[in-house]
Amino acid sequence: MYDYIHYDSPLGMLTVAAEGDALIALVIRGQKYEERHLAGERRELETPVLHQAKIWLDRYFAGDRPDSEELPLDPKGTAFQLRVWRTLLQIPYGQTESYGAIAARLGSSARAVGSAVGRNPLTIIVPCHRVLGSDGSLCGYAGGLENKKKLLTLEGWYKS
């Protein structure tokens, strides 16, 4: 059983979920894998960690630079996915990295990294929107490319 809240954001409705004292999911309504990330028995209840996540999101969307390390995270995934998601946490606010560069660092393929990035259950907090194609293109975002543009614009990287 996990607890969840809804958060109305500039990207639309987000669902933030926690098990105990750690966040397990943050999804944009309608994003790819939404049902998978939010499967299981749940109840709508704003626990302290979900309140903390709400404050973090308020700060993020206000243009502050909250650090993901401020939040206790416990995403569920394979060992490889967890390695990729930990790597995403190292990409600084307002900066980007390519799938290929991450793959080289992990001794993997860009395709495998892309698959793991796409299954990130903690979008925004684990900044998968900061990963680009090798040519700098805005490719592959489970929450939709328009939302990826909005996030990168907010962070000052993307200029439309």
C-alpha positions as CSV (number, residue, x, y, z in Angstrom):
1,M,0.0,0.0,0.0
2,Y,1.3,3.4,-0.9
3,D,0.0,7.0,-0.3
4,Y,-0.4,9.6,-3.0
5,I,-1.3,13.2,-3.7
6,H,-2.2,15.1,-6.8
7,Y,-0.2,18.3,-7.6
8,D,-1.5,20.8,-10.2
9,S,1.6,22.0,-12.1
10,P,2.4,24.0,-15.3
11,L,2.7,20.5,-17.0
12,G,-0.8,19.5,-15.9
13,M,-1.8,17.2,-13.1
14,L,1.0,15.3,-11.4
15,T,0.6,12.3,-9.1
16,V,3.2,12.0,-6.4
17,A,3.4,8.6,-4.5
18,A,5.3,7.5,-1.4
19,E,5.8,4.2,0.4
20,G,6.6,4.9,4.1
21,D,9.1,7.8,4.3
22,A,10.3,7.7,0.6
23,L,9.0,8.8,-2.7
24,I,8.4,6.0,-5.2
25,A,6.7,7.9,-8.1
26,L,6.1,11.3,-9.6
27,V,4.2,11.0,-12.9
28,I,2.6,13.5,-15.3
29,R,-1.0,12.5,-16.0
30,G,-1.1,10.6,-19.3
31,Q,2.6,9.9,-19.5
32,K,4.0,6.6,-20.8
33,Y,4.1,3.9,-18.1
34,E,1.8,5.9,-15.8
35,E,-0.3,2.9,-14.9
36,R,2.8,0.8,-14.2
37,H,4.3,3.4,-11.9
38,L,1.0,3.8,-10.0
39,A,0.0,0.1,-9.8
40,G,-1.1,-1.4,-6.6
41,E,-3.2,-0.6,-3.6
42,R,-3.1,3.0,-2.6
43,R,-4.8,5.8,-0.7
44,E,-5.0,9.5,-1.1
45,L,-3.2,10.9,1.9
46,E,-0.7,13.8,2.3
47,T,2.0,12.3,4.5
48,P,5.0,14.3,5.7
49,V,7.2,13.1,2.8
50,L,4.5,13.9,0.2
51,H,4.1,17.4,1.8
52,Q,7.9,17.8,1.5
53,A,7.6,16.8,-2.2
54,K,4.9,19.4,-2.7
55,I,7.0,22.1,-1.3
56,W,10.0,20.9,-3.4
57,L,7.8,21.1,-6.6
58,D,6.5,24.6,-5.6
59,R,10.1,25.7,-5.3
60,Y,11.1,24.1,-8.6
61,F,8.2,25.6,-10.6
62,A,8.9,29.0,-9.0
63,G,12.4,28.9,-10.6
64,D,14.3,27.9,-7.5
65,R,16.9,25.1,-7.8
66,P,15.9,22.6,-5.2
67,D,18.2,19.6,-5.1
68,S,16.9,16.1,-5.6
69,E,19.0,15.0,-2.6
70,E,16.6,17.0,-0.3
71,L,14.0,14.2,-0.9
72,P,14.2,10.6,0.2
73,L,13.8,8.5,-3.0
74,D,13.1,4.8,-3.4
75,P,12.3,4.1,-7.1
76,K,11.6,0.5,-8.0
77,G,13.5,-0.9,-11.0
78,T,16.2,-3.3,-12.1
79,A,19.8,-2.9,-11.0
80,F,20.7,-1.3,-14.4
81,Q,17.7,1.1,-14.3
82,L,18.7,2.2,-10.7
83,R,22.3,2.8,-12.0
84,V,21.0,5.0,-14.8
85,W,18.6,6.9,-12.5
86,R,21.5,7.6,-10.1
87,T,23.5,8.9,-13.0
88,L,20.6,11.2,-14.0
89,L,20.7,12.7,-10.5
90,Q,24.2,13.9,-11.3
91,I,23.2,16.1,-14.2
92,P,23.1,19.7,-12.8
93,Y,20.1,22.0,-13.1
94,G,20.0,23.8,-16.4
95,Q,22.5,21.4,-18.0
96,T,22.0,18.4,-20.3
97,E,23.8,15.2,-21.2
98,S,23.4,12.8,-24.1
99,Y,22.1,9.2,-24.0
100,G,25.5,8.2,-25.6
101,A,27.6,10.0,-23.0
102,I,25.7,8.3,-20.2
103,A,26.0,4.9,-22.0
104,A,29.7,5.4,-22.3
105,R,30.1,6.2,-18.6
106,L,28.1,3.1,-17.7
107,G,29.6,0.8,-20.3
108,S,26.3,0.2,-22.0
109,S,24.5,1.2,-25.2
110,A,22.5,4.4,-25.8
111,R,19.5,2.3,-26.5
112,A,19.6,0.5,-23.1
113,V,20.1,3.8,-21.4
114,G,17.2,5.3,-23.3
115,S,15.0,2.5,-22.2
116,A,15.9,3.0,-18.6
117,V,15.5,6.7,-18.8
118,G,12.0,6.3,-20.3
119,R,11.0,4.1,-17.4
120,N,12.1,6.6,-14.7
121,P,9.2,6.6,-12.2
122,L,10.3,9.9,-10.6
123,T,10.1,12.4,-13.4
124,I,11.3,16.0,-12.7
125,I,13.0,14.9,-9.4
126,V,15.2,12.4,-11.2
127,P,15.8,14.7,-14.2
128,C,15.3,12.5,-17.2
129,H,14.2,15.7,-19.1
130,R,17.9,16.7,-19.1
131,V,18.9,13.8,-21.4
132,L,19.2,14.6,-25.1
133,G,20.1,12.9,-28.4
134,S,23.7,12.9,-29.4
135,D,23.0,15.8,-31.8
136,G,21.4,17.9,-29.0
137,S,17.9,17.0,-30.1
138,L,14.9,16.9,-27.7
139,C,14.1,13.2,-28.2
140,G,12.4,10.7,-26.0
141,Y,10.5,11.9,-23.0
142,A,7.7,9.7,-21.4
143,G,5.9,12.9,-20.3
144,G,5.8,14.3,-23.9
145,L,8.3,16.5,-25.8
146,E,6.3,19.7,-25.1
147,N,6.7,19.1,-21.4
148,K,10.4,18.4,-21.9
149,K,10.7,21.8,-23.6
150,K,8.8,23.4,-20.7
151,L,11.1,21.9,-18.1
152,L,14.2,22.8,-20.0
153,T,12.9,26.3,-20.7
154,L,12.2,26.8,-16.9
155,E,15.8,25.7,-16.2
156,G,17.1,28.2,-18.7
157,W,18.5,25.7,-21.1
158,Y,16.0,25.7,-24.0
159,K,15.1,28.9,-25.8
160,S,12.1,28.6,-28.1
